[in-house]
């Protein structure tokens, strides 16, 4: 709809300008996301667990992650049947499904455990990736599953990535307190330090 509107309402030179602006905004967002993701994984997850992690090794690992994320982005973008709204639904669904529970319970629940946060992270990510492969990528091997879901005539549209994201968010809110109830709680010193500003305000 928008491309047709632009084609009818704008001259070619302005259409070219709009395309350049959209591409520049997209590339800027992609570069910041890729750099942030690669540096976060390298500095926060890998570096603390690897001994003798030199600056040269750190830079190499970051470059590898950047290449991996770019390849994943290209694979997702090559799906011609997925609109921008669908891709945004998957991205925000993955983020919300992974981090909503840990974020909310981390503010109020002192017993929220590390294992619960990891469980929420992997659950939200797996739901989003599975839904993308099953219902959005139009892979022929999964056509039977898609047809079976359509034949179910479920009142909830299971093919919708928005509903998949909402389901991941609800599941995240359920998983964190349940897993925290039988896994090791954070150290008391760490919890007291995290809630020290709240105690001081009282």
NORBELSUL-V886467 format. One record per residue. OMEGA is omega in radians with two decimals (none if undefined). Layout:
omega=OMEGA
omega=OMEGA
This chain:
omega=-3.13
omega=3.08
omega=3.12
omega=3.12
omega=3.12
omega=-3.12
omega=-3.10
omega=-3.00
omega=-3.04
omega=3.01
omega=-3.05
omega=-3.09
omega=3.10
omega=3.05
omega=3.08
omega=3.12
omega=3.11
omega=3.13
omega=3.13
omega=3.13
omega=3.12
omega=3.13
omega=-3.14
omega=3.10
omega=3.14
omega=-3.14
omega=3.11
omega=3.12
omega=-3.14
omega=-3.11
omega=3.14
omega=3.12
omega=-3.12
omega=3.14
omega=3.13
omega=-3.13
omega=-3.11
omega=3.14
omega=3.12
omega=3.13
omega=-3.09
omega=-3.02
omega=-3.04
omega=-3.09
omega=-3.03
omega=-3.05
omega=-3.14
omega=-3.06
omega=-3.11
omega=3.11
omega=3.12
omega=3.13
omega=-3.05
omega=3.13
omega=3.13
omega=3.10
omega=3.12
omega=3.13
omega=3.13
omega=3.14
omega=3.12
omega=3.13
omega=3.10
omega=3.12
omega=3.10
omega=3.12
omega=-3.14
omega=-3.13
omega=3.11
omega=3.11
omega=3.10
omega=3.13
omega=3.13
omega=3.14
omega=3.13
omega=-3.11
omega=-3.14
omega=3.09
omega=-3.03
omega=-3.08
omega=-3.11
omega=3.10
omega=3.13
omega=3.13
omega=3.10
omega=3.13
omega=3.10
omega=3.11
omega=3.12
omega=-3.09
omega=3.14
omega=3.06
omega=3.12
omega=-3.13
omega=-3.11
omega=3.13
omega=-3.12
omega=-2.92
omega=-3.09
omega=3.14
omega=3.11
omega=-3.12
omega=-3.09
omega=-3.12
omega=3.07
omega=3.11
omega=-2.98
omega=-3.05
omega=-3.09
omega=-3.11
omega=3.09
omega=-2.99
omega=3.09
omega=3.13
omega=3.12
omega=3.11
omega=3.09
omega=3.12
omega=3.10
omega=-3.13
omega=-3.08
omega=3.12
omega=3.13
omega=-3.14
omega=-3.12
omega=3.11
omega=-3.10
omega=-3.12
omega=3.13
omega=3.13
omega=3.13
omega=-3.12
omega=-3.06
omega=-2.93
omega=-3.06
omega=-3.06
omega=-3.14
omega=3.08
omega=-3.02
omega=-3.10
omega=-3.11
omega=-3.11
omega=3.11
omega=3.13
omega=3.12
omega=-3.13
omega=3.12
omega=3.11
omega=3.11
omega=-3.12
omega=3.12
omega=-3.11
omega=3.14
omega=3.11
omega=3.03
omega=-3.13
omega=-3.07
omega=3.12
omega=-3.07
omega=3.07
omega=3.09
omega=3.12
omega=3.09
omega=3.08
omega=3.11
omega=3.10
omega=3.12
omega=3.12
omega=3.12
omega=-3.14
omega=3.10
omega=3.12
omega=3.13
omega=-3.03
omega=-3.01
omega=3.14
omega=-3.13
omega=3.14
omega=3.13
omega=-3.09
omega=-3.12
omega=3.05
omega=-3.05
omega=3.13
omega=3.09
omega=3.12
omega=-3.08
omega=-3.14
omega=3.14
omega=-3.14
omega=3.14
omega=3.11
omega=-3.14
omega=-3.10
omega=-3.07
omega=-3.14
omega=3.10
omega=3.14
omega=-3.13
omega=-3.14
omega=3.12
omega=none
